[in-house]
Amino acid sequence: MITISVDVMGGDFGPEVAIPGLAKSLDRHPELKFLLYGEEDKCTALIAEHPKLAAASTFHHCDISVRMDDKPSKALRQGRWRSSMWRSIEAVKNGEANVCVSAGNTGALMAMSRFCLRTMANIERPAIAAIWPTLRGESIVLDVGATVGADAQQLTDYSMMGAAMARALFEIDRPSVGLLNVGVEEVKGLEEVKEAGRILKASELPGMNYHGFVEGDDLGKGTVDVVVTEGFAGNIALKTAEGTARQIAEYLRAAMGRTILARLGYILAKSAFDRLREKMDPRRVNGGVFLGLNGIVIKSHGGTDADGFAAAVDVAHDMARNDLISKIENDLKLYHAKQTIGSVQAAVSQG
Amino acid sequence: MITISVDVMGGDFGPEVAIPGLAKSLDRHPELKFLLYGEEDKCTALIAEHPKLAAASTFHHCDISVRMDDKPSKALRQGRWRSSMWRSIEAVKNGEANVCVSAGNTGALMAMSRFCLRTMANIERPAIAAIWPTLRGESIVLDVGATVGADAQQLTDYSMMGAAMARALFEIDRPSVGLLNVGVEEVKGLEEVKEAGRILKASELPGMNYHGFVEGDDLGKGTVDVVVTEGFAGNIALKTAEGTARQIAEYLRAAMGRTILARLGYILAKSAFDRLREKMDPRRVNGGVFLGLNGIVIKSHGGTDADGFAAAVDVAHDMARNDLISKIENDLKLYHAKQTIGSVQAAVSQG
């Protein structure tokens, strides 16, 4: 059985979007159970509209809801222990839920998740992983904005966590991993990226296939299953891609409305356009996954609708079913055991 | 009179693309004069096919052509003084040409440009500026990959150079300038970006309107005329946008070929699709501009065709006609004079 804890107050529309979203995901995964956290008077009537959801859920009233513009420090001060956001995360910590979903503000959600769940052994900083639509299907890109800057060891950690997530989400044995860089030659780019490349090559980890460097245009091509970068460049890549997609959609709309022939052509090709819209729909892959904590938290986009929220719940389901946390823990253990053996061997051969 | 020096051997196709490209740009700007550098046996017949171009050009034979895969160090060692790339840059240094255009490899072109032209007074490192198509028209984005990393002072320098280029290219008095960051609040993001924001706000330069922080999705929106970032994030943003545009074009192609109705619709809406293709055409805004050197060098995309090369020559023409170099020099002088006055005042008030 998979239980998902949900902060139904998060996002621009709170329970208005979260609750119908949960109902949609439950239709696809009838085995799911939910622990819902929110303000009773805003949720009860909405839940009653979805009898199947009501039957699969336990509701917990919370006095406090973290607001979308609350600073992380304020959210932690006022919302710790008591807010719907905190309590949904805490349910994962206490083992009551397998994974938590919230559309609440990213800064507050990350601050509370770190505070409540703590980082895994050997992991210094968590990362946010995005699911990126590509010409070959989907890739995982991390970090898209949890922290700014990363050293070689942190990039190596991100690589392992991303590979474990790819195994859980795409169900492949050895996902390919690339480090985002400027230029694919080994001499180019940031020192920490080059160093991470050397570590990954030397480590020969069984859970991933280290591909080498990739560039910005490899993201859309889907050259590798997992693209690893630090949070500043990752966030800029993510938002640039979203902006470019919206820009082209806008060009297309303008072009198709311009002449009568174009409008007629649009009508004839409407099913093709619908397919395209579906391909480009950011809701399809809604859900940033916080990695590196002792528990999985899924961040849904704050401005999404019920379909988008349901997609984030679907991701939560996949992560829990494939036991992402154990996969990451095992990989980290293996890597660090190898490192220890490596340094013992080095010490022996030097001595 | 504007004279443009051209390395006709650069790019994947060398003179086959450069020479017809020059002829196209000359049709649009009949007042242009060209100094052409290349291998005589590969160019003479091609030039003869364009009598107007032949009349407007002086050809200089060069024994050596820098190859697309030459490392910058090798290009400098073998190609200095003698290659078509070097001599086209040198023509700018000697005052024989107003601006240089090459489709040669970026690393070699930047290394030779730095070595030959040297950085401007008060500028530590040059930047590459790209012209970015937006929903509002075009913006300038720099640095898209000249150097990795930049401190607050370098970001401030880039802002001034970018603003001067916007004045030269778009003919506006006070272009708006934004610093690329993760999140628009003043508390977020990289320390050096925040520091550059404080400097730009305090400096109140007459040649720009400092807007504040922008995010990745502001690039496509055209929120500001000039977007400033360091070369790693800038290169990743540029390539991610190019990759996303290609990805969507691919989706569109696939969707339109799927059913007979869609194909019929495509035929009816063909002129609209042609307009869209034109909007998305990377050749329209082909040409990275090297800024911060004592002379302007335009890098055309290596894989472009004659139309793309002509677009790069058009950019060179606009830069020279509006005397970009003087604009940058004046802004830098003004800024550094202000800084000096500021530190004298600070010293007086402290003393």
Interface residues (C-beta under 8 A of the other chain):
Chain A: K71 T134 L135 G145 V148 G149 L180 V182 G189 L190 E215 G216 D217 D218 L219 G220 K221 T229 G231 F232 A233 N235 I236 A237 L238 K239 T240 A241 E242 G243 T244 A245 R246 Q247 I248 E250 Y251 L252 A255 M256 R258 T259 L261 A262 L264 G265 Y266 I267 L268 A269 K270 S271 A272 F273 R275 L276 K279 M280
Chain B: T134 L135 G145 V148 G149 L180 V182 V187 G189 L190 E215 G216 D217 D218 L219 G220 K221 T229 G231 F232 A233 N235 I236 A237 L238 K239 T240 A241 E242 G243 T244 A245 R246 Q247 I248 E250 Y251 L252 A255 M256 R258 T259 L261 A262 L264 G265 Y266 I267 L268 A269 K270 S271 A272 F273 R275 L276 K279 M280
